[in-house]
Amino acid sequence: MNIKQPQKGFTLIELVVVITILGILAAFAVQGLAGSLRSGASLAHALWLAQGNPASTTVTMEGQPITLANGYPDAATIERTIVDFSGFIATNVGTGRRFTKAISQTPPQPIANCYVTYQPAAAANTAPTVTVNPALSC
């Protein structure tokens, strides 16, 4: 007599597919945050230009003071230019700011090598640098 036992748990292939899909979603989130940082920096720069005072080192966006370096947000205030960066852990890295994708746990755990780095404008007439690092482990 051949009695089949019902399957318990997931197969290896199912787990690999789920992990791959989660990695793709995390990479999209990182790319989205990079776009938000670029847009926020550009909006702050445009506001600074519109004020017509090149000596000014601050602008106010949505009631938030933004400190500028060479006409663009500095690392300390770049996150005030975007609406939401939940799901990321923000840390200082050198003169820049890094936003690392996090796993929703208590406390949130960073995903290594899955981050966006904002580097303020290094000189006048240069834009800030936004670097994306969605490694395979993202």
N, C-alpha and C positions, 0 to 999 in steps of 0.2 A: 504494500500500500504506500502511495506517494502523497504525503500531505504537505502542502506548501505553507510555510510560515509567512504571515503578512510582514511586509517591509517596515522596518523601524528606522527613523532618521532619514538623512539625505545621502544620496550617492556622491561620490567624489566629483563627478562631472557637474552635478547640480551646485555643489559648493563653489567650484571654480567659476562657473557662470555668474553666480551671485557676487562673488568677490570682484570679478572683472567689471560687472555693471556698476558696483559701488565705486570702483576706481575711476571709471569714466565720469560718473556724476561728480566726484570730487575734483577732477581736472576741470570740468565745466565751471564749477564754483570758483576755482582759483582764477580762471580766465575772466570770469565775470567781475570779480573783485579788482583785477588788474585794470579792466576797462573803467570801473568806477573811480579808481584812484587817478587815472589819467584825466577823466572828465572833471573830477573835483578840482584837480590842480589847474586845469585849463580855465574853469569857471572863476576860480579865485584870481588867476592871472588877468583874465578879462575884466573883472571888477576893479582890480588894481589899476589897469590901464584906463578904464573909464573914469576913474576918480581924477586922473590928470595930475597926480602928484608923485613923481618918481622917487621922491625922498621918503615917502610913506613906507612903513615897515609892517603895517597891519591893515586888514580889511575885516568887515563883519559880514558873515554869511548866515542867514537864518538865525540871527541873534547871537551867533558864536564868533568870538574873536579868532582870527586866523593870523598867526605870525608869519611873515614872509621872509624868504631868503632869495635875493636876486629876483624879486617879483613873483615868486611861486611859494606855496606853503612849505614851511620847514617840516622836519620829521616829527616834531612834537605836536603839531596841530593838523597834519594831513587828514587824520581820521575824522576831524570835525567837518570836513568838506563832503563826506559821504553820509548817506542816510543810515546805513546799517552794515556792520561787518560781523554780525553774529555768526557763530560757527568757525570763527578764526581767533587765534590768540595773538595779540600785538605785543612785540618786544622791540627794544632798541638794538640795532646792529651797527656798530661804528657810528657814522653820522646819519644813518638812515633808519627806517622803520620797517620791520618784517611782520607780515601777517601770515601765520601758519595755520593751515586747515586743521581743525580739531575733530576728534570723535566725540559725539555727544555722550559724555559720561559725567559723573560727579566726582571729582572735578574733571573738566574737559581735558582730554589727552591729545597732544599734538601728533599729527601724522608727519613723520620725518620726511624731509625732502619734498614737501608739498606746500609751497609757500609763494608769496609775492613780496618783493622788496621794493620799497620806495626810497629813492636816493634824491635829496633835494638838488635844485639847480646849483651847479658848482660855480658858475660865473654869470655875469650879466649877459643877456641875450642868448642864454642856453636854457633848454627845458629840463625838468627833472627826469630821472630815469626810473622806469618801472620795469622790473625784471620778474619773469614768471619761471618757476622751477617745478613743473609737474612731472616728477620722476615716475618711473614705472610703479613705485610703491604707493603712488598717490591714489 
